[in-house]
Amino acid sequence: MYNRLTILGGSSVYIPELVQALMTNNLMPKEIVLFGHEGKKLDTVTAFCQRLVHKSGFPTKIIPSIDLEEAVTDAKYILNHIRVGGMKARVRDEKLPPSMGMIGDESLGAGGLACALRTLPVLFDYVARIEKVNPDATFINLTNPMGILIEGIIKQSKLKYIGICDLPGTYIQKVASILNKSEDELLFDYIGLNHMGWIQNVRLDKKSVMYKVLEHIHDEKPDDFDHELIELFRMIPTRTVSLFFHSDRILKQQKNTRIFRAEELLQAEQQILKLYEDPHINEIPALTRERKTIWYEQTLLPLLKALESKEKSTMVLCVRNDGAIRDLPDDCSVEVPVEINNSTLTPRQIGDSPHFLKGLFQTVKESERWIVEAVLHQSYEYALQAMTINPLVPSLETARTYLDKVIRTENLDLH
């Protein structure tokens, strides 16, 4: 059992589900440190997590902390779970872009870039301080916009870092289920950037069985597959890829949306906190479970198991490219299958991007590179360049108007 796990953003009302998942999978450390802002929210979440642990009989201590250096010292794993600006900031990322003719999202497009502008400065400060007191820690990022944050860490830090997202694993599970096989029996040829991933091929005993998957999807029309894109490109995209290929349809839906997902989560957050305040509640409330935080159970826990195991395993992770996708820069972030062996991470060599994705991938990577540079240099010009070339931003004029509004709203220091 490892000694300490530190969670940055430890006052999130969904941290108890992570603690519950750790207990269920027998991956509890001696200490879990919840790092967050001083106040009632951190105290409430800490107390509720400790009740969960006490009820289950684990000896783990749940420790609240408002001192970063103290929180991360001696931690083997540091989970980045921060949401700079809270859920209200996510509401802005989702709602403001559609009002200006753009898709709203906290990871991609204009909303993702705005999220990066306020999150990267905090991230850079944290990783620099962590390097000084605990350079051997493994930094696991769960925070969006995942691809941009990992890109920033690549540029700025020597920490061992990993980005995780539930989408690749979700679609791998769906395909394995179609074939009636376990994931371990299959080899998945997956290529992507975060939230822009595709399954190119599936092999069983070194033979492609992709045709069986495509036939099943064509005949049965299972939910949560983009049937139009699959028919056109004969590859399987993850859900959020649709933002780039069905942008008109999605923008229309967002403009007609009565309440955005972030607004629902914001409302639920306040209700959940009130439930946690009851000292007699010592199990996860149904309201908390409604969010269906599968990324703990299906992504984070398998990663921790793999890192703690001496056996080789493979997961799709967000990491430094290092030639995995040949036509993208080595020092950019990509989402590809990674072999985990005694805590060593080796990205699989995928080859070139599919022709129809090559330009899109390269443009998105350039946009992300410029937004990182904008934060490093506090440059308005770089931020505007990042916005203008992003495929989900329609024009320079819209980019400038949106960026100016974001700077005022978020009180950003760009010049």
C-alpha positions in Angstrom: 0.0 0.0 0.0 1.4 3.4 -1.0 1.5 6.0 1.7 0.0 9.2 0.4 -2.4 10.3 -2.4 -2.9 14.1 -2.8 -5.9 15.5 -4.6 -5.7 19.1 -5.9 -9.2 20.5 -6.0 -10.1 18.3 -3.1 -13.2 20.2 -2.1 -15.1 19.0 -5.1 -18.4 17.4 -4.0 -17.5 14.4 -6.3 -14.3 13.5 -4.4 -16.3 11.1 -2.1 -17.0 9.0 -5.2 -13.3 8.7 -5.8 -12.7 7.7 -2.2 -15.5 5.1 -2.5 -13.9 3.8 -5.7 -10.5 3.5 -4.0 -12.0 1.5 -1.2 -14.0 -0.8 -3.5 -10.8 -1.6 -5.4 -8.7 -1.9 -2.3 -6.3 0.8 -3.5 -6.5 3.0 -0.3 -3.3 4.6 0.8 -2.5 5.5 4.4 -3.4 9.1 3.8 -5.5 11.0 1.3 -4.9 14.7 1.4 -7.6 17.0 0.1 -6.0 20.3 -1.0 -8.3 23.2 -1.6 -9.3 26.7 -0.6 -9.9 27.4 3.1 -13.5 27.3 4.0 -16.7 25.4 4.8 -16.7 23.4 1.5 -13.4 21.8 2.1 -14.2 21.0 5.7 -17.6 19.5 4.7 -16.2 17.3 2.0 -13.3 16.1 4.2 -15.6 15.2 7.1 -18.0 13.3 4.8 -15.1 11.4 3.2 -13.8 10.5 6.7 -17.2 9.1 7.6 -17.2 6.9 4.5 -13.8 5.6 5.4 -14.7 5.0 9.0 -17.8 3.1 8.0 -15.8 0.8 5.7 -13.2 0.1 8.3 -10.2 1.3 6.4 -7.4 2.9 8.5 -6.9 5.7 5.9 -6.8 9.3 7.2 -8.5 12.0 5.2 -6.5 15.2 5.7 -7.6 18.7 4.6 -4.9 21.1 3.5 -4.7 24.7 2.3 -0.9 24.5 2.1 0.3 23.1 -1.3 3.8 22.2 -0.3 2.6 20.4 2.9 -0.2 18.7 0.9 2.1 17.2 -1.8 5.1 16.3 0.2 5.7 12.5 0.2 2.7 11.9 -2.1 3.4 9.1 -4.6 0.5 10.3 -6.7 -0.9 13.8 -7.1 -4.3 14.0 -8.8 -5.1 17.4 -10.5 -8.8 17.9 -10.0 -8.9 21.7 -9.8 -11.6 23.8 -11.5 -10.3 27.4 -11.6 -13.3 29.6 -11.1 -15.5 26.7 -10.0 -18.6 25.5 -11.8 -19.7 29.0 -12.5 -16.7 29.4 -14.8 -17.7 26.2 -16.7 -21.1 27.8 -17.2 -19.5 30.7 -18.9 -17.4 28.4 -21.1 -20.6 26.7 -22.3 -23.0 29.6 -22.5 -21.0 32.5 -23.9 -19.7 31.0 -27.2 -23.2 30.1 -28.5 -24.4 33.6 -27.9 -21.6 34.6 -30.4 -22.2 31.9 -33.0 -19.7 29.4 -31.6 -20.1 26.0 -30.0 -19.7 26.2 -26.2 -17.5 23.5 -24.5 -15.0 23.5 -21.6 -12.4 21.5 -23.5 -12.6 22.4 -27.2 -13.0 25.6 -29.2 -13.5 29.0 -27.8 -14.7 27.8 -24.4 -11.7 25.4 -24.0 -9.3 28.2 -24.9 -10.9 30.5 -22.3 -10.7 27.7 -19.7 -7.0 27.2 -20.5 -6.3 31.0 -20.1 -7.5 31.0 -16.5 -6.3 27.4 -15.6 -2.8 27.3 -17.0 -1.4 30.1 -14.7 -2.5 28.1 -11.7 -1.3 24.8 -13.1 2.2 26.3 -13.9 2.4 27.7 -10.3 1.5 24.3 -8.8 3.8 22.1 -10.9 6.8 24.4 -10.3 6.2 24.3 -6.5 5.6 20.5 -6.6 8.9 20.0 -8.5 10.8 21.6 -5.6 9.3 19.5 -2.8 8.4 16.3 -4.5 10.1 15.9 -7.9 9.5 12.1 -7.9 5.7 12.3 -7.7 3.5 11.1 -10.5 1.1 14.0 -11.6 -2.2 12.6 -12.9 -4.3 15.2 -14.6 -8.1 14.9 -14.7 -8.8 18.6 -15.3 -10.0 20.1 -18.6 -9.0 21.2 -21.1 -6.9 18.1 -20.9 -4.9 18.3 -24.1 -3.9 21.9 -23.5 -2.9 21.4 -19.9 -0.8 18.4 -20.7 0.8 20.4 -23.6 1.6 23.1 -21.0 3.2 20.7 -18.6 5.3 19.2 -21.4 6.7 22.7 -22.1 7.2 23.8 -18.4 7.8 20.8 -16.1 10.0 17.8 -15.6 7.4 16.0 -13.5 6.2 12.6 -14.5 2.7 13.4 -15.8 -0.2 11.5 -17.2 -3.5 12.8 -18.6 -6.6 10.6 -18.3 -10.1 10.8 -19.9 -12.9 8.3 -19.9 -13.9 8.6 -23.5 -11.3 6.3 -25.1 -12.0 3.6 -22.6 -15.8 4.0 -23.0 -15.6 3.4 -26.7 -13.1 0.5 -26.4 -15.5 -1.1 -23.9 -18.4 -0.6 -26.4 -16.5 -2.3 -29.2 -15.3 -5.1 -27.0 -18.9 -5.7 -26.0 -20.0 -5.8 -29.7 -17.4 -8.6 -30.3 -18.3 -10.3 -27.1 -14.6 -10.3 -26.1 -12.7 -8.8 -23.1 -10.6 -5.7 -23.8 -7.4 -7.7 -23.0 -8.1 -10.1 -25.9 -8.2 -7.3 -28.4 -5.6 -4.9 -29.8 -7.1 -1.4 -30.5 -5.5 0.9 -33.1 -6.5 4.2 -31.5 -5.4 7.7 -32.6 -6.4 11.1 -31.3 -6.0 14.3 -29.4 -8.0 14.7 -26.2 -11.7 14.6 -27.0 -10.8 14.0 -30.7 -10.1 10.3 -30.7 -10.8 7.6 -33.2 -10.6 3.8 -33.3 -9.0 3.0 -36.6 -8.9 -0.8 -36.3 -9.4 -3.7 -34.0 -7.5 -6.9 -34.0 -8.1 -10.4 -32.5 -5.2 -12.8 -32.7 -3.4 -10.4 -35.0 -6.3 -10.4 -37.5 -8.5 -7.4 -38.1 -12.1 -7.8 -37.0 -13.0 -4.2 -37.7 -15.4 -5.3 -40.4 -17.4 -7.2 -37.9 -17.7 -4.1 -35.7 -18.7 -1.9 -38.6 -21.3 -4.4 -39.8 -22.9 -4.6 -36.3 -23.0 -0.9 -36.0 -24.6 -0.5 -39.4 -27.2 -3.2 -38.8 -28.1 -2.7 -35.1 -27.6 1.1 -34.9 -26.5 1.1 -31.2 -26.8 4.3 -29.3 -23.9 6.8 -28.7 -22.2 6.0 -32.1 -21.9 8.7 -34.8 -23.4 6.5 -37.6 -22.9 9.1 -40.3 -19.2 9.6 -39.6 -18.6 5.8 -39.3 -20.3 5.2 -42.6 -18.2 8.0 -44.2 -14.8 7.2 -42.8 -15.0 3.6 -41.7 -13.6 4.5 -38.4 -15.2 5.0 -35.0 -15.0 8.4 -33.4 -15.6 9.3 -29.7 -18.6 11.3 -28.9 -17.0 14.8 -28.8 -15.6 14.5 -32.3 -19.0 15.5 -33.5 -18.3 19.1 -32.5 -16.1 19.5 -35.6 -18.2 17.5 -38.1 -21.8 18.5 -37.0 -21.1 22.0 -35.8 -24.1 23.6 -37.4 -26.5 21.0 -35.8 -24.8 21.2 -32.4 -24.7 25.0 -32.3 -28.4 25.1 -33.1 -29.1 22.7 -30.3 -27.1 24.8 -27.9 -28.8 28.0 -28.9 -32.2 26.3 -28.1 -30.9 24.8 -24.8 -33.0 25.8 -21.8 -30.4 24.9 -19.2 -26.8 23.9 -19.9 -25.1 20.9 -18.4 -22.8 23.1 -16.2 -25.9 24.9 -14.8 -27.4 21.6 -13.8 -24.2 20.6 -12.1 -24.0 24.0 -10.3 -27.5 23.5 -8.9 -26.7 20.0 -7.8 -23.5 21.0 -6.2 -25.2 23.2 -3.6 -27.8 20.5 -2.9 -25.1 17.9 -2.5 -23.1 20.0 0.0 -26.2 20.4 2.2 -26.6 16.6 2.2 -22.9 16.2 3.2 -23.4 18.6 6.1 -25.7 16.1 7.8 -23.3 14.2 10.2 -25.6 11.1 10.1 -25.1 10.5 6.4 -22.3 8.1 5.8 -23.0 6.8 2.2 -22.9 8.4 -1.2 -26.3 10.1 -1.8 -28.2 9.3 -5.0 -27.9 12.9 -6.1 -24.1 12.6 -6.2 -24.3 9.4 -8.2 -26.5 11.1 -10.8 -23.5 12.7 -12.4 -22.2 9.1 -13.2 -18.5 9.9 -12.6 -17.3 6.8 -14.5 -13.8 8.3 -15.0 -12.9 7.2 -11.5 -13.9 3.6 -11.7 -13.2 3.0 -15.3 -10.1 5.1 -16.0 -8.3 6.4 -12.9 -8.5 3.2 -10.8 -7.2 1.0 -13.7 -4.4 3.4 -14.1 -3.4 3.3 -10.4 -3.6 -0.5 -10.5 -1.3 -0.6 -13.6 1.2 1.8 -12.0 1.2 -0.3 -8.8 1.5 -3.6 -10.7 4.7 -5.3 -12.0 2.7 -6.7 -15.0 2.6 -4.9 -18.4 -0.7 -3.3 -19.4 -1.9 -0.8 -22.0 -4.3 2.2 -21.7 -5.1 5.1 -23.9 -3.7 8.1 -22.2 -2.9 11.8 -22.9 0.9 12.0 -23.0 3.8 13.6 -24.8 3.8 12.6 -28.5 7.5 11.6 -28.9 6.9 10.3 -32.4 3.7 8.3 -31.7 1.9 10.3 -34.3 4.6 11.0 -36.9 3.2 14.1 -38.5 2.7 16.0 -35.2 5.5 17.6 -33.1 7.3 15.4 -30.6 6.6 17.9 -27.8 2.9 18.1 -28.2 0.2 16.2 -26.3 -1.6 13.3 -28.0 -4.0 10.6 -26.9 -2.7 7.2 -27.8 -2.3 3.7 -26.4 0.5 3.6 -23.9 2.3 0.6 -22.5 2.6 0.8 -18.7 5.5 -1.3 -17.3 6.9 -0.8 -13.8 5.6 2.8 -13.9 7.4 3.4 -17.2 5.1 4.8 -19.9 5.8 4.0 -23.6 3.5 5.5 -26.2 2.7 3.1 -29.1 4.0 4.2 -32.5 0.8 4.8 -34.4 2.2 6.3 -37.7 0.8 9.2 -39.6 -2.6 10.8 -39.0 -5.4 9.6 -41.4 -5.5 11.9 -44.3 -8.9 13.4 -43.5 -7.7 14.3 -40.0 -4.2 15.5 -40.7 -5.1 19.2 -41.3 -7.5 19.2 -38.4 -5.1 17.7 -35.9 -2.3 20.0 -36.9 -4.5 23.1 -36.7 -5.8 22.2 -33.3 -2.3 21.6 -32.1 -1.1 25.0 -33.3 -4.1 26.6 -31.6 -3.2 24.8 -28.3 0.5 25.7 -28.7 -0.3 29.4 -29.1 -2.6 29.5 -26.1 0.2 28.0 -23.9 2.6 30.6 -25.3 0.0 33.3 -24.6 -0.1 32.4 -20.9 3.7 32.0 -20.6 4.3 35.5 -22.2 1.0 37.1 -21.0 0.5 37.9 -24.7 -2.8 39.2 -26.1 -1.5 38.7 -29.6 -0.7 35.0 -29.1 -4.1 34.4 -27.4 -5.8 36.1 -30.4 -3.8 34.0 -32.8 -4.8 30.8 -30.9 -8.5 31.8 -31.0 -8.5 32.9 -34.7 -6.9 29.7 -36.1 -9.1 27.4 -34.0 -11.4 25.3 -36.2 -14.4 26.1 -34.0 -14.0 29.9 -34.2 -15.4 31.3 -37.4 -13.5 34.6 -37.9 -10.9 37.0 -36.6 -13.6 39.5 -35.7 -15.5 36.9 -33.6 -12.2 35.8 -32.0 -11.3 39.3 -30.9 -14.7 40.1 -29.5 -14.9 36.9 -27.6 -11.3 37.2 -26.3 -11.9 40.8 -25.1 -15.0 39.7 -23.2 -13.2 36.8 -21.7 -10.3 39.0 -20.5 -12.8 41.4 -18.8 -14.9 38.6 -17.3 -12.0 36.5 -16.0 -9.8 39.5 -15.1 -6.9 38.1 -17.2 -3.5 39.8 -17.5 -2.8 39.8 -21.2 -1.1 42.7 -23.0 
